[in-house]
Amino acid sequence: MRYQEYCHVIRAFDPENFPDKLESDRFDEEAILFVGTMDDDRVGTIRLAFENLGQFPMETGKEGVALPDWLPRRTTCEPSRLVGRIIEDSKQGVIQQSLLLIEAAFRWSMAHNITHWVCNLQTKYYHFLKQVGWPFIVLGPAQTYYNTNITPVALVLREVYEKVYAK
């Protein structure tokens, strides 16, 4: 799914760099992967990436974002490579799948003492999650990152729990 999305749909990466048709990077080795399924078919995925060689994924590349010094890097992870497949031509279905994957990643993070998330969040998800109460700390202006409109953000997961899930 990631190969199709990142190499062919948004064209963030050159498909020739992935002859096995599996988009991956150095962060995958230790990342936690969540896969959404429907009737035994994969319909979405997200990963939680950890710091690798002193960087999170969002800090890499020519479009990388510098993270603030106050961030506790050892208890931080980055949700990234969110992909949802359109089912029955429904964009709403993609958003619902994606939100379920984000919630699963959030719950795993809380259960494993992750205190913060950082990510280059697709702007459409940023606006939607902000409307439902997610307390984002914006780390910089909205920008294009690998051909996708993003807003770089951080989250204190305890605050997300208190404002969104404890209600």
ABEGO torsion letter per residue (X at the ends): XAAAAAAAAAGABBAAABAAGBBBBAAAAABBBBBBBBGGBBABBBBBBBBBGGBBAAABEAABBBBBAABBAAABBBBBGBBBBBBGGBAAAAAAAAAAAAAAAAAAAAAAGBABBBBBBBAAAAAAAAAAGBBBBBAEBBBBBGGBBBBBBBBBAAAAAAAAAAX
